Amino acid sequence: MSTSTSALRRNRIAKATTKPRLPHYEDDQMNMLLPQGEYIRDWTRLSPGDRVELVQDTSLSYASVDTVAESGEIVWLLSEATGQRTLHLAEDPIELYQR
């Protein structure tokens, strides 16, 4: 087997076993969903009932604020899609945008 064939095979195997980190797309239109609201750096500005866009990993979801700690270090969100309540810490790799 030649070096180039071996390299191509390793590349194909790597691609097949590596989870792609693709942006979230709406339907089949290939329109990337991007947050439309204002980025919220200070979570103390949030109030229960505020609607937010949550960017986590490579996905965008919509939620409403359930509870915010006085310190602004913790926020509980209610997913609009599932109704699930999730806890997020300020050091978590997420971004919140006001809707």
C-alpha positions as CSV (number, residue, x, y, z in Angstrom):
1,M,0.0,0.0,0.0
2,S,1.4,3.4,-1.0
3,T,1.9,6.2,1.5
4,S,-0.8,8.4,0.0
5,T,-3.4,5.5,0.0
6,S,-2.5,4.8,3.6
7,A,-2.9,8.4,4.6
8,L,-6.3,8.6,2.8
9,R,-7.5,5.5,4.6
10,R,-6.4,6.9,8.0
11,N,-8.2,10.2,7.2
12,R,-11.4,8.4,6.3
13,I,-11.3,6.4,9.5
14,A,-10.6,9.5,11.6
15,K,-13.6,11.3,9.9
16,A,-15.9,8.3,10.5
17,T,-15.0,8.1,14.2
18,T,-14.9,11.8,15.0
19,K,-18.1,13.5,16.0
20,P,-18.5,16.5,13.7
21,R,-18.9,19.9,15.4
22,L,-21.4,21.5,13.0
23,P,-23.5,24.5,13.6
24,H,-27.2,23.9,14.1
25,Y,-29.3,24.3,10.9
26,E,-33.0,24.9,10.5
27,D,-34.7,22.2,8.5
28,D,-32.9,21.4,5.2
29,Q,-32.4,25.0,4.2
30,M,-28.8,25.2,5.4
31,N,-29.6,28.6,7.1
32,M,-27.5,28.7,10.2
33,L,-29.5,29.7,13.3
34,L,-27.7,32.4,15.1
35,P,-28.8,34.2,18.3
36,Q,-30.7,37.4,17.5
37,G,-30.9,39.0,20.9
38,E,-28.5,41.0,23.0
39,Y,-25.7,39.1,24.7
40,I,-26.1,38.9,28.5
41,R,-22.8,39.0,30.3
42,D,-24.2,39.9,33.7
43,W,-26.9,37.3,34.7
44,T,-28.1,39.6,37.6
45,R,-29.9,41.6,34.8
46,L,-32.2,38.6,34.2
47,S,-35.5,38.2,35.9
48,P,-37.9,35.2,36.2
49,G,-40.0,35.0,33.0
50,D,-37.4,36.6,30.8
51,R,-37.1,34.8,27.5
52,V,-33.6,33.9,26.4
53,E,-31.6,32.2,23.6
54,L,-29.2,29.6,24.9
55,V,-26.1,28.7,22.9
56,Q,-24.5,25.6,24.2
57,D,-21.8,23.7,22.2
58,T,-23.0,24.2,18.6
59,S,-26.8,24.4,19.2
60,L,-29.2,27.2,19.8
61,S,-32.3,26.7,22.0
62,Y,-35.0,28.9,23.5
63,A,-35.8,29.1,27.2
64,S,-37.4,31.3,29.8
65,V,-35.6,32.2,33.1
66,D,-37.1,30.4,36.1
67,T,-34.7,31.6,38.8
68,V,-31.5,33.6,39.1
69,A,-29.2,33.6,42.2
70,E,-28.6,37.0,43.8
71,S,-24.9,36.6,43.0
72,G,-25.8,36.0,39.3
73,E,-23.6,32.9,39.3
74,I,-26.5,30.5,38.9
75,V,-29.5,30.5,36.6
76,W,-32.3,28.0,36.2
77,L,-33.9,27.9,32.7
78,L,-37.1,26.3,31.4
79,S,-36.7,24.9,27.9
80,E,-39.4,26.1,25.5
81,A,-39.1,22.9,23.5
82,T,-39.2,20.3,26.3
83,G,-40.4,22.2,29.4
84,Q,-37.3,20.8,31.2
85,R,-35.7,22.8,33.9
86,T,-31.9,23.1,33.8
87,L,-29.3,24.6,36.0
88,H,-26.4,26.6,34.6
89,L,-23.4,28.0,36.4
90,A,-21.6,31.2,35.3
91,E,-18.5,29.2,34.5
92,D,-20.4,26.8,32.2
93,P,-19.5,27.1,28.5
94,I,-22.8,28.7,27.5
95,E,-24.0,32.0,26.2
96,L,-27.3,33.7,26.9
97,Y,-29.0,36.3,24.7
98,Q,-32.0,38.4,25.7
99,R,-35.0,37.8,23.4
